Amino acid sequence: MKYLLLIYFDEHAAPDEAGRQACYDESTRLAQELHAGGKFLGANPLQPTSMATSVRVRDGKRFVTDGPFAETREQLGGYFLIDARDLDEAIGVAARIPMAQTGTVEGRPVIEIPGLPAG
């Protein structure tokens, strides 16, 4: 089963450049290990919410705004997409994501819709 592991953290308390690079290095090692085991499907950090654009369509009208739609203490900062045996295995991977030490990693099973192109 595929799981999307969403990485949330407080952008205002984000690590400095050295800390960010250490996080990227550790995340890359985890991704390489998952890939070697056939479990890695994708991962990327995201630009800060100041770079985000939100799109809503209401009554056929498109509304585009800068930034995230909702204000929260933690912001979505990246993701891992993995193939896991079950929830327990997904939780084990989530706990190894570096930002789980200071933020939150939310795991969600992915609904696979027949007919969608493979990524």
VMD Tcl script that draws the C-alpha trace (Angstrom):
set ca {
  {0.00 0.00 0.00}
  {1.20 3.50 -0.78}
  {1.49 6.04 2.04}
  {2.06 9.76 1.77}
  {4.12 11.00 4.70}
  {3.48 14.74 5.04}
  {6.15 16.68 6.90}
  {4.99 19.68 8.95}
  {7.12 22.11 10.92}
  {7.15 25.71 12.10}
  {8.81 27.69 9.30}
  {9.64 30.47 11.75}
  {11.74 28.03 13.79}
  {13.30 26.32 10.76}
  {16.95 25.25 11.00}
  {19.74 27.44 9.68}
  {21.49 26.56 6.41}
  {23.83 24.03 8.06}
  {20.90 22.38 9.85}
  {18.85 22.34 6.64}
  {21.72 20.69 4.74}
  {22.14 18.08 7.49}
  {18.40 17.35 7.26}
  {18.63 17.01 3.46}
  {21.64 14.68 3.80}
  {19.88 12.46 6.34}
  {16.68 12.46 4.26}
  {18.69 11.48 1.17}
  {20.25 8.55 3.05}
  {16.78 7.40 4.15}
  {15.45 7.75 0.59}
  {18.40 5.73 -0.78}
  {17.79 2.99 1.80}
  {14.06 2.88 0.99}
  {14.86 2.82 -2.73}
  {17.26 -0.12 -2.29}
  {14.40 -2.00 -0.60}
  {11.87 -1.11 -3.31}
  {9.88 1.12 -0.93}
  {10.74 4.62 -2.22}
  {8.30 6.30 -4.60}
  {9.23 9.98 -4.18}
  {10.24 12.75 -1.78}
  {10.83 16.48 -1.92}
  {11.07 19.46 0.40}
  {8.78 22.36 -0.44}
  {9.51 26.06 -0.79}
  {8.24 28.15 2.16}
  {4.57 29.14 2.37}
  {5.55 32.65 1.25}
  {6.03 31.05 -2.19}
  {2.66 29.27 -2.13}
  {-0.43 30.11 -4.15}
  {-3.89 28.89 -3.16}
  {-6.61 28.29 -5.75}
  {-10.31 27.94 -4.97}
  {-13.21 27.72 -7.40}
  {-16.63 28.82 -6.13}
  {-19.70 29.01 -8.35}
  {-17.48 28.68 -11.41}
  {-15.22 31.60 -10.38}
  {-11.54 31.07 -9.73}
  {-9.99 32.77 -6.68}
  {-6.20 32.86 -6.45}
  {-4.46 34.11 -3.31}
  {-0.87 34.23 -2.13}
  {0.18 31.89 0.64}
  {-1.58 29.02 2.33}
  {-5.34 28.99 2.68}
  {-5.31 28.52 6.46}
  {-3.03 29.89 9.15}
  {-1.51 27.13 11.28}
  {1.35 26.77 13.72}
  {3.06 24.18 11.53}
  {3.26 24.36 7.76}
  {3.61 21.60 5.16}
  {7.31 21.51 4.35}
  {7.79 18.34 2.33}
  {6.77 14.75 1.79}
  {7.85 11.18 1.28}
  {5.75 8.85 -0.87}
  {6.46 5.24 0.07}
  {5.23 1.73 -0.53}
  {4.71 0.05 2.85}
  {3.42 -3.35 3.92}
  {1.07 -1.77 6.42}
  {0.52 1.20 8.75}
  {3.14 -0.05 11.21}
  {5.84 -0.03 8.54}
  {4.74 3.46 7.38}
  {4.93 4.72 10.98}
  {8.44 3.25 11.28}
  {9.57 5.17 8.20}
  {7.82 8.36 9.38}
  {9.71 8.20 12.67}
  {13.01 8.12 10.75}
  {12.31 11.32 8.79}
  {14.59 13.97 10.34}
  {11.88 16.62 10.80}
  {9.90 14.19 12.99}
  {12.38 15.26 15.71}
  {11.10 18.84 15.78}
  {7.88 18.83 13.73}
  {5.14 16.38 12.83}
  {4.97 13.70 10.16}
  {1.42 12.81 9.16}
  {0.94 9.49 7.38}
  {-1.99 8.85 5.07}
  {-2.80 5.84 2.91}
  {-3.10 6.77 -0.75}
  {-6.26 5.87 -2.65}
  {-5.17 4.36 -5.94}
  {-7.60 5.18 -8.74}
  {-7.51 2.84 -11.75}
  {-6.70 4.59 -15.01}
  {-4.44 7.31 -13.61}
  {-1.07 7.47 -15.37}
  {1.86 5.99 -13.47}
  {4.26 8.52 -11.97}
}
mol new
graphics top color blue
foreach p $ca { graphics top sphere $p radius 0.5 }
foreach p [lrange $ca 0 end-1] q [lrange $ca 1 end] { graphics top cylinder $p $q radius 0.2 }
display resetview
